[in-house]
Amino acid sequence: MYGGSDILLGYSFTPYDSLAYGVGNLIPPNLTFGVWGHFGFDYFLSENSSIYVQSGGGFKSLLVEDKTDAYAVASSWLGSGFGIQMGSRFHW
């Protein structure tokens, strides 16, 4: 059994969707923070191999610096997510 979490802190410049849709930089640079966590089980089949099941999730948000920018304020919650991962490992 294993798990972990991260607290992410950075600075956002141009959001990906602004670049993808060609609308320019609608959100000015802002302090960005996020939280991510994961938990999983690793089942050892032999000395050199295992299978694992892992799940995790997190969110990301902006700490808006310019409170008069309505677009930035409306975009301050940039999303959340959850994922499940399964696979196998071979160790030497």
Z-matrix of the N, CA and C atoms (Angstrom, degrees):
N
C 1 1.427
C 2 1.535 1 107.45
N 3 1.319 2 116.38 1 139.89
C 4 1.461 3 120.05 2 178.71
C 5 1.521 4 109.49 3 -152.00
N 6 1.293 5 116.65 4 166.68
C 7 1.454 6 121.90 5 177.88
C 8 1.512 7 110.54 6 -173.61
N 9 1.293 8 115.48 7 172.20
C 10 1.452 9 120.07 8 179.12
C 11 1.513 10 110.55 9 -176.05
N 12 1.314 11 115.84 10 171.76
C 13 1.455 12 120.82 11 176.84
C 14 1.518 13 109.11 12 -149.27
N 15 1.315 14 114.98 13 158.61
C 16 1.459 15 122.27 14 179.09
C 17 1.515 16 108.99 15 -134.13
N 18 1.302 17 116.21 16 144.49
C 19 1.456 18 122.34 17 168.90
C 20 1.519 19 105.59 18 -113.43
N 21 1.304 20 116.05 19 122.08
C 22 1.456 21 122.37 20 -174.81
C 23 1.527 22 109.24 21 -107.69
N 24 1.312 23 116.81 22 134.95
C 25 1.454 24 121.97 23 178.53
C 26 1.516 25 108.04 24 -136.75
N 27 1.305 26 116.48 25 129.25
C 28 1.455 27 120.10 26 -178.28
C 29 1.509 28 111.60 27 -160.19
N 30 1.322 29 115.43 28 -163.70
C 31 1.453 30 121.74 29 -177.87
C 32 1.515 31 108.18 30 -130.00
N 33 1.328 32 118.30 31 122.28
C 34 1.463 33 122.48 32 -179.61
C 35 1.520 34 109.52 33 -92.53
N 36 1.330 35 115.47 34 140.49
C 37 1.459 36 119.85 35 178.88
C 38 1.525 37 110.30 36 -111.49
N 39 1.323 38 119.27 37 -83.13
C 40 1.456 39 122.13 38 179.58
C 41 1.520 40 108.70 39 -111.91
N 42 1.333 41 118.37 40 122.06
C 43 1.465 42 120.15 41 178.30
C 44 1.522 43 111.52 42 -63.96
N 45 1.315 44 116.26 43 148.72
C 46 1.457 45 121.67 44 -179.28
C 47 1.523 46 111.76 45 -58.25
N 48 1.350 47 118.13 46 -41.81
C 49 1.465 48 118.79 47 -177.32
C 50 1.520 49 112.09 48 -66.23
N 51 1.338 50 117.92 49 -30.33
C 52 1.467 51 119.73 50 175.23
C 53 1.520 52 110.47 51 -64.74
N 54 1.335 53 116.66 52 -38.50
C 55 1.465 54 119.95 53 177.52
C 56 1.527 55 111.00 54 -70.72
N 57 1.336 56 116.81 55 -41.44
C 58 1.464 57 121.20 56 -176.55
C 59 1.521 58 112.01 57 -65.68
N 60 1.323 59 116.79 58 -38.33
C 61 1.467 60 120.10 59 -177.91
C 62 1.530 61 112.86 60 -93.31
N 63 1.316 62 117.36 61 -1.33
C 64 1.460 63 121.54 62 177.17
C 65 1.514 64 114.28 63 64.68
N 66 1.335 65 117.47 64 34.64
C 67 1.461 66 120.35 65 -178.40
C 68 1.526 67 112.52 66 -99.53
N 69 1.306 68 117.62 67 7.26
C 70 1.457 69 119.85 68 179.93
C 71 1.510 70 111.86 69 80.61
N 72 1.301 71 115.10 70 -172.99
C 73 1.458 72 121.27 71 -176.71
C 74 1.521 73 109.43 72 -90.55
N 75 1.345 74 117.31 73 91.27
C 76 1.456 75 121.61 74 -179.08
C 77 1.522 76 112.61 75 -80.91
N 78 1.325 77 117.44 76 -22.07
C 79 1.460 78 121.16 77 177.23
C 80 1.522 79 107.60 78 -109.90
N 81 1.331 80 117.50 79 119.41
C 82 1.470 81 119.26 80 177.99
C 83 1.528 82 110.09 81 -69.68
N 84 1.335 83 117.96 82 169.68
C 85 1.463 84 120.17 83 178.25
C 86 1.535 85 111.49 84 -54.90
N 87 1.325 86 115.39 85 133.04
C 88 1.463 87 121.13 86 -179.02
C 89 1.514 88 109.87 87 -143.07
N 90 1.322 89 114.79 88 150.84
C 91 1.456 90 121.19 89 173.43
C 92 1.527 91 108.30 90 -66.46
N 93 1.323 92 117.67 91 133.35
C 94 1.460 93 122.74 92 -175.87
C 95 1.525 94 108.85 93 -123.53
N 96 1.330 95 116.34 94 139.53
C 97 1.460 96 119.47 95 175.65
C 98 1.527 97 109.35 96 -134.93
N 99 1.310 98 114.91 97 156.65
C 100 1.452 99 120.39 98 179.42
C 101 1.520 100 110.74 99 -154.46
N 102 1.311 101 115.51 100 162.97
C 103 1.457 102 122.78 101 177.83
C 104 1.521 103 107.37 102 -133.88
N 105 1.315 104 117.48 103 134.59
C 106 1.465 105 122.88 104 179.21
C 107 1.514 106 107.68 105 -134.87
N 108 1.314 107 116.69 106 143.14
C 109 1.460 108 121.34 107 176.39
C 110 1.511 109 110.45 108 -143.60
N 111 1.316 110 117.17 109 154.98
C 112 1.464 111 121.50 110 177.18
C 113 1.530 112 109.80 111 -148.21
N 114 1.335 113 113.97 112 157.55
C 115 1.450 114 121.87 113 -179.41
C 116 1.520 115 107.15 114 -148.36
N 117 1.314 116 117.58 115 140.80
C 118 1.452 117 118.46 116 -178.69
C 119 1.516 118 113.71 117 -157.85
N 120 1.325 119 113.78 118 169.22
C 121 1.459 120 123.46 119 175.28
C 122 1.516 121 108.23 120 -121.75
N 123 1.306 122 117.51 121 135.43
C 124 1.464 123 123.79 122 177.24
C 125 1.531 124 106.64 123 -118.08
N 126 1.318 125 117.34 124 115.55
C 127 1.465 126 122.81 125 -178.92
C 128 1.522 127 109.13 126 -103.29
N 129 1.315 128 116.96 127 114.97
C 130 1.457 129 121.26 128 -178.99
C 131 1.523 130 110.06 129 -83.01
N 132 1.333 131 115.44 130 121.08
C 133 1.463 132 121.33 131 -179.83
C 134 1.513 133 111.48 132 -88.98
N 135 1.328 134 116.08 133 -31.20
C 136 1.461 135 122.37 134 177.65
C 137 1.524 136 106.72 135 -154.28
N 138 1.305 137 115.77 136 -173.91
C 139 1.470 138 119.71 137 179.87
C 140 1.527 139 111.80 138 -63.70
N 141 1.337 140 117.47 139 -29.22
C 142 1.460 141 121.12 140 -173.47
C 143 1.527 142 115.09 141 -114.97
N 144 1.329 143 119.81 142 7.64
C 145 1.465 144 119.26 143 -179.72
C 146 1.524 145 111.34 144 -148.15
N 147 1.304 146 114.55 145 154.86
C 148 1.458 147 120.72 146 178.48
C 149 1.522 148 109.15 147 -154.89
N 150 1.320 149 115.30 148 165.88
C 151 1.459 150 121.02 149 170.42
C 152 1.523 151 106.61 150 -121.29
N 153 1.315 152 116.36 151 154.90
C 154 1.456 153 118.78 152 -178.42
C 155 1.522 154 111.00 153 -141.07
N 156 1.308 155 114.44 154 154.03
C 157 1.464 156 123.97 155 172.81
C 158 1.523 157 105.31 156 -130.15
N 159 1.329 158 115.85 157 126.56
C 160 1.458 159 120.49 158 -176.35
C 161 1.519 160 109.33 159 -137.33
N 162 1.314 161 117.40 160 142.19
C 163 1.460 162 121.07 161 174.08
C 164 1.521 163 108.38 162 -135.37
N 165 1.305 164 115.05 163 156.08
C 166 1.453 165 119.61 164 -179.65
C 167 1.509 166 111.07 165 -166.80
N 168 1.307 167 115.41 166 172.81
C 169 1.455 168 120.58 167 179.06
C 170 1.511 169 110.61 168 -168.91
N 171 1.317 170 114.87 169 172.29
C 172 1.445 171 119.05 170 179.89
C 173 1.512 172 111.66 171 -176.58
N 174 1.329 173 115.85 172 -175.06
C 175 1.453 174 121.06 173 176.84
C 176 1.517 175 110.10 174 -147.48
N 177 1.327 176 115.86 175 165.58
C 178 1.455 177 122.49 176 179.38
C 179 1.524 178 108.20 177 -138.40
N 180 1.311 179 117.35 178 141.27
C 181 1.452 180 121.25 179 -179.79
C 182 1.518 181 110.18 180 -147.06
N 183 1.322 182 116.63 181 163.13
C 184 1.462 183 123.43 182 177.07
C 185 1.522 184 109.66 183 -103.85
N 186 1.301 185 116.51 184 144.10
C 187 1.457 186 122.32 185 166.12
C 188 1.528 187 104.99 186 -99.78
N 189 1.307 188 116.92 187 93.87
C 190 1.464 189 122.27 188 -170.77
C 191 1.520 190 110.53 189 -66.73
N 192 1.335 191 116.21 190 126.39
C 193 1.454 192 121.53 191 179.99
C 194 1.522 193 112.14 192 -85.30
N 195 1.340 194 117.12 193 -37.36
C 196 1.464 195 121.58 194 -178.92
C 197 1.527 196 108.71 195 -100.94
N 198 1.322 197 116.83 196 95.56
C 199 1.471 198 121.52 197 -176.86
C 200 1.528 199 112.49 198 -68.94
N 201 1.341 200 118.73 199 -10.02
C 202 1.467 201 121.24 200 178.81
C 203 1.522 202 112.03 201 -89.01
N 204 1.329 203 118.00 202 -10.29
C 205 1.467 204 121.94 203 178.70
C 206 1.528 205 108.20 204 -84.88
N 207 1.342 206 116.65 205 99.25
C 208 1.461 207 121.39 206 -174.72
C 209 1.523 208 111.67 207 -61.46
N 210 1.346 209 118.29 208 -35.29
C 211 1.459 210 120.79 209 -179.29
C 212 1.533 211 110.62 210 -67.04
N 213 1.326 212 116.33 211 -41.62
C 214 1.466 213 119.84 212 179.16
C 215 1.516 214 110.98 213 -67.22
N 216 1.331 215 117.59 214 -40.74
C 217 1.457 216 121.10 215 178.86
C 218 1.528 217 110.07 216 -63.60
N 219 1.347 218 117.11 217 -42.74
C 220 1.463 219 120.99 218 179.64
C 221 1.524 220 111.67 219 -67.66
N 222 1.326 221 117.74 220 -26.92
C 223 1.467 222 121.97 221 -178.91
C 224 1.518 223 112.77 222 -95.45
N 225 1.329 224 117.75 223 7.84
C 226 1.461 225 119.10 224 -174.26
C 227 1.521 226 112.54 225 -64.71
N 228 1.330 227 118.87 226 -24.39
C 229 1.464 228 121.66 227 172.27
C 230 1.514 229 106.25 228 -98.26
N 231 1.325 230 117.61 229 105.27
C 232 1.464 231 121.53 230 -173.18
C 233 1.519 232 113.55 231 -94.36
N 234 1.312 233 118.56 232 -1.94
C 235 1.457 234 117.11 233 174.32
C 236 1.509 235 114.60 234 134.58
N 237 1.321 236 113.73 235 174.93
C 238 1.449 237 121.91 236 176.44
C 239 1.521 238 107.73 237 -148.11
N 240 1.304 239 116.53 238 167.13
C 241 1.456 240 118.52 239 -178.09
C 242 1.512 241 112.46 240 -160.59
N 243 1.329 242 114.31 241 168.22
C 244 1.457 243 122.25 242 179.51
C 245 1.520 244 107.18 243 -150.49
N 246 1.299 245 117.85 244 141.65
C 247 1.456 246 120.78 245 179.60
C 248 1.517 247 111.87 246 -141.80
N 249 1.314 248 115.69 247 154.84
C 250 1.462 249 123.12 248 174.70
C 251 1.518 250 107.76 249 -126.08
N 252 1.304 251 117.59 250 134.81
C 253 1.459 252 122.30 251 -177.02
C 254 1.529 253 108.86 252 -131.31
N 255 1.316 254 115.56 253 138.16
C 256 1.468 255 121.40 254 176.70
C 257 1.527 256 107.73 255 -135.82
N 258 1.302 257 117.39 256 150.94
C 259 1.444 258 119.92 257 178.52
C 260 1.518 259 112.20 258 -179.43
N 261 1.306 260 115.35 259 -167.90
C 262 1.463 261 120.47 260 177.68
C 263 1.524 262 109.03 261 -135.82
N 264 1.316 263 115.58 262 155.13
C 265 1.459 264 122.04 263 -178.13
C 266 1.517 265 109.34 264 -129.73
N 267 1.302 266 113.97 265 146.21
C 268 1.470 267 121.36 266 175.00
C 269 1.516 268 107.31 267 -124.56
N 270 1.306 269 118.34 268 124.64
C 271 1.462 270 124.11 269 -176.91
C 272 1.538 271 108.53 270 -111.85
N 273 1.303 272 115.55 271 149.27
C 274 1.482 273 120.44 272 174.21
C 275 1.489 274 110.53 273 -123.54
